[in-house]
Amino acid sequence: MLETTKDRISVRVPKPVRETLEEAAALSGATLNQFVVQAALKEAHAVLERDRIIRLSRRDAEVFFKALEKPPAPNTRLKKAVAAYKRSPLNAEV
């Protein structure tokens, strides 16, 4: 079942900003509220995407995938870290 409860967000803007938003909303065939919500949601998705997606250059991607395909042998520090992890009470098997 989809939740139909809606929350209200109030903002105060200078009159010229409101007039610009109203004009843009009218041109796009939306109400001011619809236009503002759509624009804010679009920007929110863009911000979240920039935060969640890692972009690599072609060279960096090649290095990354080569390391996945043929990882280097474990060094002393990694072996010590694994041993410490296995001794950790936080790693107790359930």
For each residue, the residues with C-beta under 8 A, 3 or more apart:
1:
2:
3:
4:
5:
6:
7:
8:
9:
10:
11: 36
12:
13: 17 18 21
14: 17 18
15: 18 19
16: 19 20
17: 13 14 20 21
18: 13 14 15 21 22 32
19: 15 16 22 23
20: 16 17 23 24
21: 13 17 18 24 25 32 35 36
22: 18 19 25 26 32
23: 19 20 26 27
24: 20 21 27 28 35
25: 21 22 28 30 31 32 34 35 36
26: 22 23 29
27: 23 24
28: 24 25 35
29: 26
30: 25 34 35 38
31: 25 34 35
32: 18 21 22 25 35 36
33: 36 37
34: 25 30 31 37 38
35: 21 24 25 28 30 31 32 38 39
36: 11 21 25 32 33 39 40
37: 33 34 40 41
38: 30 34 35 41 42
39: 35 36 42 43
40: 36 37 43 44
41: 37 38 44 45
42: 38 39 45 46
43: 39 40 46 47
44: 40 41 47 48
45: 41 42 48 49
46: 42 43 49 50
47: 43 44 50 51
48: 44 45 51 52
49: 45 46 52 53
50: 46 47 53
51: 47 48
52: 48 49
53: 49 50
54:
55:
56: 60 61 64
57: 60 61
58: 61 62
59: 62 63
60: 56 57 63 64
61: 56 57 58 64 65
62: 58 59 65 66
63: 59 60 66 67
64: 56 60 61 67 68
65: 61 62 68 69
66: 62 63 69 70
67: 63 64 70 71 72
68: 64 65 71
69: 65 66
70: 66 67
71: 67 68
72: 67 75
73:
74: 78 79 82
75: 72 78 79
76: 79 80
77: 80 81
78: 74 75 81 82
79: 74 75 76 82 83
80: 76 77 83 84
81: 77 78 84 85
82: 74 78 79 85 86
83: 79 80 86 87
84: 80 81 87 88
85: 81 82 88 91
86: 82 83 91
87: 83 84 91
88: 84 85 91
89: 92
90:
91: 85 86 87 88
92: 89
93:
94:
